[in-house]
Amino acid sequence: MSSRAPRRRSEGLIDLSSPRHCHVVGVGGPGMSPLALLLKGLGHSVSGSDMKSSSVTEQLTQAGVSVSIGHSAAAVSDADVVVYSTAIPQENVELVAGRRHGIAVRHRSDLLASLCASFESIGVAGTHGKTTTSALLTHILITAGKDPSCVIGADVPGMGIGARAGQSPLFVLESDESDGTLDILPLSHLIVTNVDVDHLDYFGTFEEVQKCFVEAVSRTTGHVVLNIDDTGSSPVVHSVAQRGNVTTFGTSPHADVVVSRVDPTVSGLRVELKVHDVHHALSLPLRGEHNALNAAAAIAMALHLGVSLGDACKAAESFAGVGRRFTERGVFNGATLIDDYAHLPAEIQAALLAARSHPLLTGQLVAVFQPNRFHRIAAMADTYADCFTAADVVVITDVYASGTAVIEGVTGELVVNAVREAHPNAHVVWAPQRHDIVESVGSILQPGDLCISMGCGDIETFPDDLMESVS
């Protein structure tokens, strides 16, 4: 395989066997807030800083985390460890002060690795479906009385900002490959949902993305759950050919956990599973065939962790989902508004197919998409050409930076052009600014339509903006 950017190296584990004062820089962020909440729940003293207050920082304060707004050297004066994410620049005053005073300064991945070393850790990795699968596995384990701890990168009903401190040795964590976190986690068990093209700014090539997952599986000491259907995962599946302690899932009859049938229902999905010649049906309160596979992955790992098939399926039926995953947000002019985190082509296609099966859709399906990260769109704009085919109308806005530097000439119009070139008859609207989207979509939607807005940036506020436009 070809060379890749230098992989992340651990800055060293932190002994978390006794209470520590952990200071979290950027504590209001989606990856940092659950880590802070978990550390607090495990008995550590936790402080944190962020540039602005938010509902998340308020939740953390209520949980006993000391949150300061703004960054200052004084904030870390009595900390044992200062934790930062990839989004925090190395010249941040709190990181500089921590190092100057000899305080341990660690990337978020090192704190997660330190937690993994202290628990029986179950990582959930893959390009798509990590959040839903890790939240569903956690829900199954809680319902079965296993009482796990967890860190999940989204709001989860019953867990707020996606973390809980349990009393058992089990620890479920969403394991992200994008910045090298997956490279350094000492995992006991691992689920790989799928492997797709993304984060080429870090990996360079898709072969290096695949290599990352192959190596993660090779380092995992316990059980591994893999998607037998996914072509991108084939090197990972082949790498475990001689290994025991592997469970496969998928629609293939050769899988250990077979998704044999998926039917949309008024409330979600009816899924039929076959596990070692045992058939079981469950009603899943999620939409889209991709979520049937996510459920199969979670159930496969739960079985290994001692949950019966019946109990796992029954628990899955009461799962309340996670934030920004096909979330119904309201109604505009008789049209249903749905918000989803989908931002890669396969995710968009899956979300639109799920929308097609929605019982409230009797008119047009309108897709609104906000591309994310300049380097991603520069490298991948053409790959979005075919993922919107299930929609009747496609509205595309400009790129949300997510902290990446602007690249001259890279805009959301690259995605527009890719779709139009591949599908000349498609109804595609270029709406670069938020007011353009509100105006365009507002003029289109009619009773019975369904509008799904997608992306991992600030597009999540679009349904509110649309509904407020007529208030």
One Martini backbone bead per residue (centre of mass of N, CA, C, O) as a GRO file, in nm:
protein
  471
    1MET     BB    1   0.101   0.032   0.013
    2SER     BB    2   0.086   0.351   0.041
    3SER     BB    3   0.171   0.630   0.161
    4ARG     BB    4   0.135   0.833   0.457
    5ALA     BB    5   0.065   1.010   0.692
    6PRO     BB    6   0.157   1.056   0.991
    7ARG     BB    7   0.076   0.889   1.251
    8ARG     BB    8  -0.053   0.879   1.540
    9ARG     BB    9   0.094   0.945   1.855
   10SER     BB   10   0.136   0.882   2.163
   11GLU     BB   11   0.171   1.090   2.464
   12GLY     BB   12   0.042   0.919   2.678
   13LEU     BB   13  -0.080   0.781   2.945
   14ILE     BB   14  -0.331   0.805   3.200
   15ASP     BB   15  -0.381   0.771   3.534
   16LEU     BB   16  -0.730   0.677   3.636
   17SER     BB   17  -0.739   0.526   3.930
   18SER     BB   18  -0.736   0.820   4.031
   19PRO     BB   19  -0.807   1.122   4.108
   20ARG     BB   20  -0.841   1.395   3.875
   21HIS     BB   21  -0.746   1.695   3.712
   22CYS     BB   22  -0.944   1.783   3.433
   23HIS     BB   23  -0.874   1.981   3.146
   24VAL     BB   24  -1.103   2.110   2.893
   25VAL     BB   25  -1.057   2.208   2.575
   26GLY     BB   26  -1.344   2.272   2.431
   27VAL     BB   27  -1.599   2.153   2.603
   28GLY     BB   28  -1.850   2.215   2.390
   29GLY     BB   29  -1.780   1.998   2.212
   30PRO     BB   30  -1.880   1.694   2.069
   31GLY     BB   31  -1.611   1.537   2.179
   32MET     BB   32  -1.568   1.675   2.476
   33SER     BB   33  -1.826   1.670   2.649
   34PRO     BB   34  -1.849   1.358   2.701
   35LEU     BB   35  -1.571   1.330   2.831
   36ALA     BB   36  -1.622   1.518   3.071
   37LEU     BB   37  -1.871   1.368   3.181
   38LEU     BB   38  -1.732   1.098   3.233
   39LEU     BB   39  -1.508   1.189   3.422
   40LYS     BB   40  -1.702   1.293   3.635
   41GLY     BB   41  -1.857   1.017   3.677
   42LEU     BB   42  -1.569   0.874   3.769
   43GLY     BB   43  -1.447   1.108   3.991
   44HIS     BB   44  -1.344   1.354   3.857
   45SER     BB   45  -1.199   1.658   3.816
   46VAL     BB   46  -1.372   1.910   3.616
   47SER     BB   47  -1.266   2.126   3.363
   48GLY     BB   48  -1.342   2.413   3.137
   49SER     BB   49  -1.328   2.558   2.801
   50ASP     BB   50  -1.475   2.834   2.607
   51MET     BB   51  -1.582   3.082   2.381
   52LYS     BB   52  -1.883   2.981   2.452
   53SER     BB   53  -2.191   2.962   2.542
   54SER     BB   54  -2.425   2.684   2.606
   55SER     BB   55  -2.622   2.418   2.645
   56VAL     BB   56  -2.379   2.236   2.703
   57THR     BB   57  -2.238   2.402   2.927
   58GLU     BB   58  -2.484   2.392   3.111
   59GLN     BB   59  -2.490   2.085   3.149
   60LEU     BB   60  -2.207   2.067   3.271
   61THR     BB   61  -2.255   2.247   3.514
   62GLN     BB   62  -2.487   2.070   3.633
   63ALA     BB   63  -2.268   1.819   3.656
   64GLY     BB   64  -1.990   1.976   3.782
   65VAL     BB   65  -1.857   2.145   3.570
   66SER     BB   66  -1.600   2.381   3.531
   67VAL     BB   67  -1.687   2.668   3.343
   68SER     BB   68  -1.510   2.871   3.109
   69ILE     BB   69  -1.504   3.177   2.937
   70GLY     BB   70  -1.244   3.141   2.780
   71HIS     BB   71  -0.890   3.178   2.762
   72SER     BB   72  -0.647   3.078   3.022
   73ALA     BB   73  -0.376   3.012   3.218
   74ALA     BB   74  -0.530   2.989   3.497
   75ALA     BB   75  -0.717   2.737   3.429
   76VAL     BB   76  -0.445   2.521   3.468
   77SER     BB   77  -0.288   2.549   3.746
   78ASP     BB   78  -0.430   2.263   3.895
   79ALA     BB   79  -0.373   2.057   3.684
   80ASP     BB   80  -0.297   1.725   3.565
   81VAL     BB   81  -0.466   1.761   3.287
   82VAL     BB   82  -0.465   1.855   2.941
   83VAL     BB   83  -0.730   1.870   2.702
   84TYR     BB   84  -0.741   1.812   2.343
   85SER     BB   85  -0.810   1.886   2.012
   86THR     BB   86  -0.766   1.921   1.675
   87ALA     BB   87  -0.908   2.216   1.683
   88ILE     BB   88  -0.667   2.295   1.864
   89PRO     BB   89  -0.421   2.499   1.889
   90GLN     BB   90  -0.093   2.493   2.003
   91GLU     BB   91  -0.111   2.816   2.091
   92ASN     BB   92  -0.280   2.780   2.311
   93VAL     BB   93  -0.268   2.912   2.624
   94GLU     BB   94  -0.326   2.642   2.784
   95LEU     BB   95  -0.114   2.464   2.653
   96VAL     BB   96   0.131   2.639   2.710
   97ALA     BB   97   0.098   2.649   3.020
   98GLY     BB   98   0.106   2.349   3.076
   99ARG     BB   99   0.392   2.296   2.966
  100ARG     BB  100   0.545   2.510   3.137
  101HIS     BB  101   0.432   2.353   3.418
  102GLY     BB  102   0.434   2.027   3.365
  103ILE     BB  103   0.177   1.947   3.240
  104ALA     BB  104  -0.026   1.724   3.114
  105VAL     BB  105  -0.061   1.703   2.756
  106ARG     BB  106  -0.358   1.587   2.578
  107HIS     BB  107  -0.511   1.423   2.358
  108ARG     BB  108  -0.813   1.287   2.335
  109SER     BB  109  -0.709   1.003   2.251
  110ASP     BB  110  -0.546   0.953   2.518
  111LEU     BB  111  -0.790   0.947   2.707
  112LEU     BB  112  -0.935   0.718   2.568
  113ALA     BB  113  -0.700   0.517   2.599
  114SER     BB  114  -0.697   0.528   2.909
  115LEU     BB  115  -0.982   0.415   2.939
  116CYS     BB  116  -0.943   0.151   2.783
  117ALA     BB  117  -0.719   0.042   2.986
  118SER     BB  118  -0.956   0.035   3.229
  119PHE     BB  119  -1.130  -0.141   3.032
  120GLU     BB  120  -1.382  -0.305   2.853
  121SER     BB  121  -1.351  -0.227   2.527
  122ILE     BB  122  -1.587  -0.088   2.276
  123GLY     BB  123  -1.546  -0.031   1.949
  124VAL     BB  124  -1.686   0.205   1.703
  125ALA     BB  125  -1.635   0.172   1.360
  126GLY     BB  126  -1.642   0.379   1.069
  127THR     BB  127  -1.780   0.582   0.830
  128HIS     BB  128  -2.068   0.466   0.902
  129GLY     BB  129  -2.277   0.440   1.200
  130LYS     BB  130  -2.140   0.485   1.479
  131THR     BB  131  -2.346   0.632   1.655
  132THR     BB  132  -2.590   0.442   1.638
  133THR     BB  133  -2.441   0.180   1.720
  134SER     BB  134  -2.330   0.273   1.998
  135ALA     BB  135  -2.605   0.356   2.118
  136LEU     BB  136  -2.747   0.080   2.080
  137LEU     BB  137  -2.552  -0.093   2.241
  138THR     BB  138  -2.584   0.060   2.503
  139HIS     BB  139  -2.888   0.013   2.533
  140ILE     BB  140  -2.878  -0.292   2.546
  141LEU     BB  141  -2.690  -0.314   2.794
  142ILE     BB  142  -2.868  -0.160   2.989
  143THR     BB  143  -3.129  -0.334   2.958
  144ALA     BB  144  -2.950  -0.603   3.044
  145GLY     BB  145  -2.766  -0.501   3.303
  146LYS     BB  146  -2.451  -0.405   3.228
  147ASP     BB  147  -2.361  -0.109   3.287
  148PRO     BB  148  -2.223   0.102   3.097
  149SER     BB  149  -1.998   0.290   2.953
  150CYS     BB  150  -1.977   0.611   2.757
  151VAL     BB  151  -1.891   0.749   2.420
  152ILE     BB  152  -2.084   0.987   2.225
  153GLY     BB  153  -2.125   1.199   1.922
  154ALA     BB  154  -2.421   1.261   2.063
  155ASP     BB  155  -2.734   1.297   2.125
  156VAL     BB  156  -2.900   1.103   2.390
  157PRO     BB  157  -3.156   0.968   2.506
  158GLY     BB  158  -3.086   0.974   2.860
  159MET     BB  159  -2.771   1.120   2.800
  160GLY     BB  160  -2.767   1.364   2.634
  161ILE     BB  161  -2.425   1.423   2.544
  162GLY     BB  162  -2.308   1.112   2.528
  163ALA     BB  163  -2.286   1.005   2.843
  164ARG     BB  164  -2.170   0.745   3.079
  165ALA     BB  165  -2.145   0.609   3.414
  166GLY     BB  166  -2.071   0.302   3.507
  167GLN     BB  167  -2.017  -0.015   3.701
  168SER     BB  168  -1.883  -0.157   3.481
  169PRO     BB  169  -1.622  -0.264   3.258
  170LEU     BB  170  -1.783  -0.140   3.034
  171PHE     BB  171  -1.682   0.035   2.714
  172VAL     BB  172  -1.833   0.258   2.493
  173LEU     BB  173  -1.689   0.374   2.172
  174GLU     BB  174  -1.637   0.613   1.949
  175SER     BB  175  -1.413   0.542   1.665
  176ASP     BB  176  -1.203   0.765   1.514
  177GLU     BB  177  -1.010   0.799   1.206
  178SER     BB  178  -0.956   1.103   1.104
  179ASP     BB  179  -0.709   1.171   1.349
  180GLY     BB  180  -0.595   0.879   1.478
  181THR     BB  181  -0.747   0.751   1.717
  182LEU     BB  182  -0.767   0.449   1.627
  183ASP     BB  183  -0.451   0.398   1.633
  184ILE     BB  184  -0.438   0.415   1.985
  185LEU     BB  185  -0.651   0.208   2.070
  186PRO     BB  186  -0.698  -0.031   2.338
  187LEU     BB  187  -0.891  -0.278   2.233
  188SER     BB  188  -1.104  -0.542   2.303
  189HIS     BB  189  -1.333  -0.447   2.100
  190LEU     BB  190  -1.485  -0.455   1.752
  191ILE     BB  191  -1.658  -0.241   1.526
  192VAL     BB  192  -1.720  -0.255   1.165
  193THR     BB  193  -1.945  -0.113   0.958
  194ASN     BB  194  -1.746   0.039   0.744
  195VAL     BB  195  -1.567   0.135   0.425
  196ASP     BB  196  -1.486   0.462   0.309
  197VAL     BB  197  -1.449   0.751   0.146
  198ASP     BB  198  -1.226   0.953   0.352
  199HIS     BB  199  -0.991   1.162   0.474
  200LEU     BB  200  -0.759   1.231   0.250
  201ASP     BB  201  -0.591   1.447   0.407
  202TYR     BB  202  -0.477   1.213   0.597
  203PHE     BB  203  -0.440   0.944   0.406
  204GLY     BB  204  -0.455   1.003   0.068
  205THR     BB  205  -0.588   0.706   0.049
  206PHE     BB  206  -0.799   0.441   0.051
  207GLU     BB  207  -0.590   0.225   0.126
  208GLU     BB  208  -0.522   0.369   0.399
  209VAL     BB  209  -0.794   0.342   0.525
  210GLN     BB  210  -0.801   0.033   0.524
  211LYS     BB  211  -0.541  -0.008   0.687
  212CYS     BB  212  -0.642   0.110   0.951
  213PHE     BB  213  -0.855  -0.120   1.000
  214VAL     BB  214  -0.672  -0.360   0.989
  215GLU     BB  215  -0.495  -0.268   1.233
  216ALA     BB  216  -0.720  -0.249   1.443
  217VAL     BB  217  -0.794  -0.546   1.437
  218SER     BB  218  -0.506  -0.660   1.509
  219ARG     BB  219  -0.512  -0.509   1.805
  220THR     BB  220  -0.747  -0.662   1.889
  221THR     BB  221  -0.806  -0.889   2.159
  222GLY     BB  222  -1.095  -0.972   2.085
  223HIS     BB  223  -1.381  -0.899   1.946
  224VAL     BB  224  -1.516  -0.907   1.602
  225VAL     BB  225  -1.718  -0.690   1.390
  226LEU     BB  226  -1.838  -0.745   1.048
  227ASN     BB  227  -1.901  -0.640   0.713
  228ILE     BB  228  -1.974  -0.856   0.447
  229ASP     BB  229  -2.096  -0.652   0.221
  230ASP     BB  230  -1.859  -0.456   0.226
  231THR     BB  231  -1.624  -0.370  -0.003
  232GLY     BB  232  -1.433  -0.184   0.172
  233SER     BB  233  -1.396  -0.435   0.392
  234SER     BB  234  -1.243  -0.673   0.254
  235PRO     BB  235  -0.954  -0.647   0.381
  236VAL     BB  236  -1.058  -0.696   0.668
  237VAL     BB  237  -1.186  -0.972   0.629
  238HIS     BB  238  -0.927  -1.111   0.514
  239SER     BB  239  -0.744  -1.055   0.774
  240VAL     BB  240  -0.944  -1.276   0.951
  241ALA     BB  241  -0.943  -1.569   0.836
  242GLN     BB  242  -0.753  -1.697   1.091
  243ARG     BB  243  -0.945  -1.581   1.297
  244GLY     BB  244  -1.093  -1.565   1.576
  245ASN     BB  245  -1.344  -1.385   1.708
  246VAL     BB  246  -1.574  -1.359   1.469
  247THR     BB  247  -1.839  -1.145   1.338
  248THR     BB  248  -2.084  -1.142   1.094
  249PHE     BB  249  -2.268  -0.905   0.888
  250GLY     BB  250  -2.573  -0.909   0.683
  251THR     BB  251  -2.735  -1.014   0.379
  252SER     BB  252  -2.570  -1.245   0.364
  253PRO     BB  253  -2.587  -1.591   0.406
  254HIS     BB  254  -2.277  -1.595   0.528
  255ALA     BB  255  -2.357  -1.470   0.771
  256ASP     BB  256  -2.407  -1.475   1.112
  257VAL     BB  257  -2.579  -1.205   1.079
  258VAL     BB  258  -2.888  -1.195   0.917
  259VAL     BB  259  -3.047  -0.976   0.693
  260SER     BB  260  -3.338  -1.100   0.544
  261ARG     BB  261  -3.541  -0.849   0.621
  262VAL     BB  262  -3.694  -0.528   0.505
  263ASP     BB  263  -3.964  -0.322   0.639
  264PRO     BB  264  -4.162  -0.067   0.619
  265THR     BB  265  -4.319   0.145   0.859
  266VAL     BB  266  -4.481   0.373   1.039
  267SER     BB  267  -4.237   0.356   1.279
  268GLY     BB  268  -4.020   0.202   1.060
  269LEU     BB  269  -3.903  -0.126   1.113
  270ARG     BB  270  -3.896  -0.458   0.980
  271VAL     BB  271  -3.685  -0.714   1.112
  272GLU     BB  272  -3.504  -0.995   0.986
  273LEU     BB  273  -3.330  -1.249   1.160
  274LYS     BB  274  -3.029  -1.465   1.131
  275VAL     BB  275  -2.896  -1.686   1.393
  276HIS     BB  276  -2.787  -1.973   1.365
  277ASP     BB  277  -3.090  -2.064   1.257
  278VAL     BB  278  -3.221  -1.822   1.406
  279HIS     BB  279  -3.528  -1.659   1.418
  280HIS     BB  280  -3.588  -1.292   1.417
  281ALA     BB  281  -3.816  -1.032   1.502
  282LEU     BB  282  -3.823  -0.667   1.459
  283SER     BB  283  -3.911  -0.339   1.578
  284LEU     BB  284  -3.771  -0.054   1.439
  285PRO     BB  285  -3.729   0.301   1.533
  286LEU     BB  286  -3.620   0.319   1.228
  287ARG     BB  287  -3.472   0.433   0.919
  288GLY     BB  288  -3.351   0.232   0.697
  289GLU     BB  289  -3.140  -0.019   0.599
  290HIS     BB  290  -2.884   0.079   0.747
  291ASN     BB  291  -3.017   0.036   1.036
  292ALA     BB  292  -3.032  -0.269   1.022
  293LEU     BB  293  -2.721  -0.303   1.019
  294ASN     BB  294  -2.661  -0.157   1.281
  295ALA     BB  295  -2.827  -0.352   1.455
  296ALA     BB  296  -2.671  -0.609   1.383
  297ALA     BB  297  -2.402  -0.517   1.502
  298ALA     BB  298  -2.497  -0.471   1.794
  299ILE     BB  299  -2.611  -0.756   1.841
  300ALA     BB  300  -2.355  -0.915   1.787
  301MET     BB  301  -2.199  -0.796   2.031
  302ALA     BB  302  -2.405  -0.857   2.255
  303LEU     BB  303  -2.383  -1.162   2.236
  304HIS     BB  304  -2.084  -1.175   2.326
  305LEU     BB  305  -2.168  -1.011   2.609
  306GLY     BB  306  -2.438  -1.197   2.709
  307VAL     BB  307  -2.678  -1.146   2.523
  308SER     BB  308  -2.963  -1.228   2.417
  309LEU     BB  309  -3.146  -1.222   2.138
  310GLY     BB  310  -3.418  -1.143   2.262
  311ASP     BB  311  -3.311  -0.907   2.439
  312ALA     BB  312  -3.179  -0.742   2.214
  313CYS     BB  313  -3.435  -0.698   2.041
  314LYS     BB  314  -3.613  -0.572   2.259
  315ALA     BB  315  -3.426  -0.330   2.312
  316ALA     BB  316  -3.422  -0.211   2.023
  317GLU     BB  317  -3.733  -0.133   2.025
  318SER     BB  318  -3.658   0.112   2.256
  319PHE     BB  319  -3.505   0.292   2.078
  320ALA     BB  320  -3.455   0.663   2.042
  321GLY     BB  321  -3.199   0.742   1.930
  322VAL     BB  322  -3.032   1.022   1.770
  323GLY     BB  323  -2.903   1.305   1.701
  324ARG     BB  324  -2.939   1.388   1.366
  325ARG     BB  325  -3.114   1.112   1.291
  326PHE     BB  326  -3.384   1.144   1.141
  327THR     BB  327  -3.523   1.424   1.241
  328GLU     BB  328  -3.818   1.549   1.334
  329ARG     BB  329  -3.896   1.917   1.321
  330GLY     BB  330  -4.161   1.964   1.133
  331VAL     BB  331  -4.382   2.208   0.970
  332PHE     BB  332  -4.432   2.321   0.617
  333ASN     BB  333  -4.695   2.361   0.438
  334GLY     BB  334  -4.748   2.036   0.497
  335ALA     BB  335  -4.444   1.971   0.536
  336THR     BB  336  -4.192   1.760   0.617
  337LEU     BB  337  -3.922   1.796   0.853
  338ILE     BB  338  -3.578   1.686   0.813
  339ASP     BB  339  -3.289   1.590   1.003
  340ASP     BB  340  -2.939   1.525   0.894
  341TYR     BB  341  -2.590   1.415   0.908
  342ALA     BB  342  -2.547   1.370   0.626
  343HIS     BB  343  -2.222   1.399   0.407
  344LEU     BB  344  -2.202   1.144   0.243
  345PRO     BB  345  -2.299   0.973  -0.023
  346ALA     BB  346  -2.403   0.713   0.125
  347GLU     BB  347  -2.569   0.868   0.337
  348ILE     BB  348  -2.755   1.022   0.150
  349GLN     BB  349  -2.879   0.781   0.004
  350ALA     BB  350  -2.993   0.648   0.262
  351ALA     BB  351  -3.172   0.886   0.357
  352LEU     BB  352  -3.349   0.902   0.097
  353LEU     BB  353  -3.458   0.614   0.109
  354ALA     BB  354  -3.591   0.653   0.382
  355ALA     BB  355  -3.778   0.886   0.291
  356ARG     BB  356  -3.937   0.722   0.073
  357SER     BB  357  -4.076   0.539   0.321
  358HIS     BB  358  -4.244   0.758   0.425
  359PRO     BB  359  -4.580   0.794   0.514
  360LEU     BB  360  -4.591   1.125   0.460
  361LEU     BB  361  -4.514   1.071   0.162
  362THR     BB  362  -4.707   1.220  -0.128
  363GLY     BB  363  -4.494   1.385  -0.275
  364GLN     BB  364  -4.216   1.554  -0.261
  365LEU     BB  365  -3.860   1.515  -0.257
  366VAL     BB  366  -3.648   1.727  -0.060
  367ALA     BB  367  -3.307   1.816  -0.095
  368VAL     BB  368  -3.070   1.934   0.149
  369PHE     BB  369  -2.723   2.053   0.104
  370GLN     BB  370  -2.417   2.069   0.307
  371PRO     BB  371  -2.116   2.101   0.256
  372ASN     BB  372  -1.796   1.966   0.392
  373ARG     BB  373  -1.513   2.082   0.364
  374PHE     BB  374  -1.281   2.179   0.141
  375HIS     BB  375  -1.102   1.923   0.100
  376ARG     BB  376  -1.334   1.728   0.043
  377ILE     BB  377  -1.454   1.872  -0.207
  378ALA     BB  378  -1.195   1.881  -0.375
  379ALA     BB  379  -1.172   1.551  -0.376
  380MET     BB  380  -1.521   1.467  -0.392
  381ALA     BB  381  -1.741   1.601  -0.570
  382ASP     BB  382  -1.796   1.374  -0.789
  383THR     BB  383  -1.922   1.159  -0.576
  384TYR     BB  384  -2.217   1.321  -0.573
  385ALA     BB  385  -2.369   1.268  -0.847
  386ASP     BB  386  -2.564   0.990  -0.744
  387CYS     BB  387  -2.703   1.044  -0.441
  388PHE     BB  388  -2.990   1.212  -0.544
  389THR     BB  389  -3.198   1.027  -0.712
  390ALA     BB  390  -3.445   1.009  -0.495
  391ALA     BB  391  -3.493   1.299  -0.563
  392ASP     BB  392  -3.679   1.571  -0.696
  393VAL     BB  393  -3.517   1.786  -0.522
  394VAL     BB  394  -3.211   1.990  -0.526
  395VAL     BB  395  -3.041   2.163  -0.259
  396ILE     BB  396  -2.744   2.367  -0.271
  397THR     BB  397  -2.488   2.479  -0.072
  398ASP     BB  398  -2.237   2.592   0.087
  399VAL     BB  399  -1.949   2.555   0.248
  400TYR     BB  400  -1.857   2.409   0.548
  401ALA     BB  401  -1.561   2.434   0.714
  402SER     BB  402  -1.481   2.308   0.997
  403GLY     BB  403  -1.186   2.468   1.025
  404THR     BB  404  -1.111   2.498   0.735
  405ALA     BB  405  -0.946   2.609   0.474
  406VAL     BB  406  -0.970   2.801   0.219
  407ILE     BB  407  -1.036   2.716  -0.129
  408GLU     BB  408  -0.988   2.822  -0.420
  409GLY     BB  409  -1.287   2.736  -0.601
  410VAL     BB  410  -1.431   2.604  -0.347
  411THR     BB  411  -1.765   2.497  -0.378
  412GLY     BB  412  -2.091   2.387  -0.395
  413GLU     BB  413  -2.094   2.401  -0.713
  414LEU     BB  414  -1.942   2.136  -0.764
  415VAL     BB  415  -2.185   1.959  -0.691
  416VAL     BB  416  -2.386   2.069  -0.887
  417ASN     BB  417  -2.224   1.998  -1.145
  418ALA     BB  418  -2.207   1.693  -1.099
  419VAL     BB  419  -2.513   1.641  -1.109
  420ARG     BB  420  -2.579   1.775  -1.385
  421GLU     BB  421  -2.387   1.602  -1.561
  422ALA     BB  422  -2.518   1.320  -1.478
  423HIS     BB  423  -2.822   1.487  -1.453
  424PRO     BB  424  -2.974   1.696  -1.667
  425ASN     BB  425  -3.289   1.658  -1.547
  426ALA     BB  426  -3.236   1.765  -1.286
  427HIS     BB  427  -3.351   1.932  -0.991
  428VAL     BB  428  -3.122   2.197  -0.941
  429VAL     BB  429  -3.021   2.409  -0.665
  430TRP     BB  430  -2.848   2.713  -0.616
  431ALA     BB  431  -2.788   2.803  -0.254
  432PRO     BB  432  -2.545   2.964  -0.090
  433GLN     BB  433  -2.740   3.088   0.113
  434ARG     BB  434  -2.970   3.078   0.359
  435HIS     BB  435  -3.182   3.264   0.223
  436ASP     BB  436  -3.188   3.094  -0.038
  437ILE     BB  437  -3.303   2.836   0.082
  438VAL     BB  438  -3.557   2.944   0.208
  439GLU     BB  439  -3.676   3.056  -0.053
  440SER     BB  440  -3.671   2.800  -0.229
  441VAL     BB  441  -3.818   2.597  -0.041
  442GLY     BB  442  -4.066   2.773   0.028
  443SER     BB  443  -4.164   2.768  -0.287
  444ILE     BB  444  -4.200   2.442  -0.307
  445LEU     BB  445  -4.359   2.353  -0.071
  446GLN     BB  446  -4.608   2.102  -0.008
  447PRO     BB  447  -4.845   1.912   0.066
  448GLY     BB  448  -4.672   1.594   0.127
  449ASP     BB  449  -4.405   1.676   0.158
  450LEU     BB  450  -4.040   1.619   0.186
  451CYS     BB  451  -3.776   1.759   0.393
  452ILE     BB  452  -3.419   1.698   0.373
  453SER     BB  453  -3.161   1.801   0.579
  454MET     BB  454  -2.797   1.800   0.512
  455GLY     BB  455  -2.528   1.775   0.747
  456CYS     BB  456  -2.238   1.883   0.974
  457GLY     BB  457  -2.338   2.167   1.019
  458ASP     BB  458  -2.561   2.450   1.033
  459ILE     BB  459  -2.813   2.302   0.895
  460GLU     BB  460  -2.977   2.228   1.156
  461THR     BB  461  -3.132   2.525   1.147
  462PHE     BB  462  -3.316   2.529   0.895
  463PRO     BB  463  -3.601   2.447   0.993
  464ASP     BB  464  -3.628   2.697   1.173
  465ASP     BB  465  -3.592   2.913   0.956
  466LEU     BB  466  -3.835   2.827   0.786
  467MET     BB  467  -4.058   2.852   1.005
  468GLU     BB  468  -3.983   3.159   1.078
  469SER     BB  469  -4.053   3.290   0.791
  470VAL     BB  470  -4.386   3.276   0.883
  471SER     BB  471  -4.404   3.426   1.181
   0.00000   0.00000   0.00000
